[in-house]
Structures are given as C-alpha cells and as structure tokens.
Amino acid sequence: MKDIVKTTGPATQREFRDALGRFATGVTLVTAEGPEGAAGFVANSFASVSLDPPLVLWSPARRSARFDIFVSAPRYAIHVLGVEQFALIARFARGGPGFDGLAHERTPEGVPVIPGALARFDCRQVACHDGGDHCIILGHVERFVLRDGAPLVFSQGAYGGFVHGG
Ligand SMILES: Cc1cc2nc3c(=O)[nH]c(=O)nc-3n(C[C@H](O)[C@H](O)[C@H](O)COP(=O)(O)O)c2cc1C
C-alpha cells in the first residue's frame, strides 16, 4: 500500500486529524468542582509524565465551553474508563446531562468522582503550559485508585475493547 504524504496547513487539517487518530488511546473522564457544581470532560489526551515526582498531563481545547472550569481547578480527578463505562462518553458530551442523576462521591478535597473507573488519579494542578489551541495541564498525583478490568479504547473515531495477547 502506498504512503500518503501531506504538508501540514489549513488545506490538510482534516487529514492531519485522521493521522493523529491512528494513535489508539484509552479514554478518560476528567472531573472537577466548578463554580456551578460538578463538571466532567471526556479526554483522550491523557499521558503519564513522571514517576518521581508522580506527574500526569491532559489537554483541554481552549474553545471548549468547559475550558475555564478545568484550567482554573486547583484539584481534579482523571478517571481511566473501563469498557463497560462507554455510556459516560455521551453523558459528558456537549449538551449531555453530565453529573445530573449520576451516582458520585467526593474526595476529601471536594473533587467529584465516579466509582468504577479502571484507575483514578486525584491531582493537584502544578502547571498549565501553552499548547497551541489546547492547554497542557500538568498534575501532581496525590492519590490513585485502581481495579482489574478491560480498558475502553479509542482510535480513528471508534471505540473498542482490548484483547490481551500472549
Ligand atoms: C473520546 C474523546 C476524547 C476527547 N478528548 C479530548 C481532549 O483530550 N481534549 C479536548 O479538548 N477535547 C476532547 N474531546 C472533546 C470534549 O470531550 C468535548 O466534547 C468538547 O470539548 C466539546 O464540549 P464543550 O465545548 O461543551 O466543552 C474528546 C471527546 C471524545 C469523545
């Protein structure tokens, strides 16, 4: 099969997104307490950064209606979603009910959290770096929670599960 070669620019933005989408990721739900209550943000830009100190990052888009809530939150939680938590994506999409009617708890610091995630990282924001049309939020992980299970996987606009190979 022949490779397609493109130069980045306005005319190839769609193809650039498609190329980025070839990178399969997990799916996270980032939660924080905003001025109007509990808020959530579905993000696949999560990445581990450092073990010592324990640092992780994620990147909200500046144009997101929820951008200010998450950039301003001193504390937040990143939930790594399990495959059976697929419905949370629609719940936290634009116009979805979000936390309305959803069972949740609070960390001792007051961050809203959802039970049942494959892993959860309770973070304190340590930096917010410029990332073009996104902002790179770096968090110090103060607490983490984990369980066994299969991750929800996202690639090329579609969702799937992960099959463990030998
Ligand atoms: C699987 C998935 C991953 C996403 N990852 C990100 C992300 O890392 N950063 C981001 O800014 N938006 C991401 N989004 C989009 C946001 O979740 C949200 O839908 C978007 O910001 C528009 O919502 P809002 O303007 O109401 O905040 C992702 C959406 C999906 C479905």
The ligand as a MOL file (V3000), in Angstrom:
LIG
                    3D

  0  0  0     0  0            999 V3000
M  V30 BEGIN CTAB
M  V30 COUNTS 31 33 0 0 0
M  V30 BEGIN ATOM
M  V30 1 C -13.0530 10.0390 23.0530 0
M  V30 2 C -12.9800 11.5330 23.1680 0
M  V30 3 C -11.7960 12.1460 23.5390 0
M  V30 4 C -11.7010 13.5310 23.6550 0
M  V30 5 N -10.5340 14.0840 24.0570 0
M  V30 6 C -10.4380 15.4290 24.1870 0
M  V30 7 C -9.2390 16.0190 24.6640 0
M  V30 8 O -8.2690 15.3370 25.0080 0
M  V30 9 N -9.2000 17.3680 24.7580 0
M  V30 10 C -10.2720 18.1560 24.3980 0
M  V30 11 O -10.1690 19.3560 24.4780 0
M  V30 12 N -11.4290 17.6100 23.9940 0
M  V30 13 C -11.5450 16.2820 23.8810 0
M  V30 14 N -12.7270 15.7290 23.4990 0
M  V30 15 C -13.8980 16.6110 23.2690 0
M  V30 16 C -14.5140 17.0620 24.6180 0
M  V30 17 O -14.8330 15.9450 25.4240 0
M  V30 18 C -15.7920 17.8930 24.4620 0
M  V30 19 O -16.7740 17.1280 23.8220 0
M  V30 20 C -15.5440 19.1470 23.6780 0
M  V30 21 O -14.6350 19.9370 24.3930 0
M  V30 22 C -16.8100 19.9770 23.3960 0
M  V30 23 O -17.5340 20.1950 24.5730 0
M  V30 24 P -17.7820 21.6270 25.2890 0
M  V30 25 O -17.4730 22.7340 24.3380 0
M  V30 26 O -19.2330 21.5580 25.6630 0
M  V30 27 O -16.8670 21.6460 26.4530 0
M  V30 28 C -12.8310 14.3420 23.3760 0
M  V30 29 C -14.0440 13.7350 23.0410 0
M  V30 30 C -14.1280 12.3520 22.9360 0
M  V30 31 C -15.4490 11.7320 22.5840 0
M  V30 END ATOM
M  V30 BEGIN BOND
M  V30 1 1 1 2
M  V30 2 1 2 3
M  V30 3 2 2 30
M  V30 4 2 3 4
M  V30 5 1 4 5
M  V30 6 1 4 28
M  V30 7 2 5 6
M  V30 8 1 6 7
M  V30 9 1 6 13
M  V30 10 2 7 8
M  V30 11 1 7 9
M  V30 12 1 9 10
M  V30 13 2 10 11
M  V30 14 1 10 12
M  V30 15 2 12 13
M  V30 16 1 13 14
M  V30 17 1 14 15
M  V30 18 1 14 28
M  V30 19 1 15 16
M  V30 20 1 16 17
M  V30 21 1 16 18
M  V30 22 1 18 19
M  V30 23 1 18 20
M  V30 24 1 20 21
M  V30 25 1 20 22
M  V30 26 1 22 23
M  V30 27 1 23 24
M  V30 28 2 24 25
M  V30 29 1 24 26
M  V30 30 1 24 27
M  V30 31 2 28 29
M  V30 32 1 29 30
M  V30 33 1 30 31
M  V30 END BOND
M  V30 END CTAB
M  END
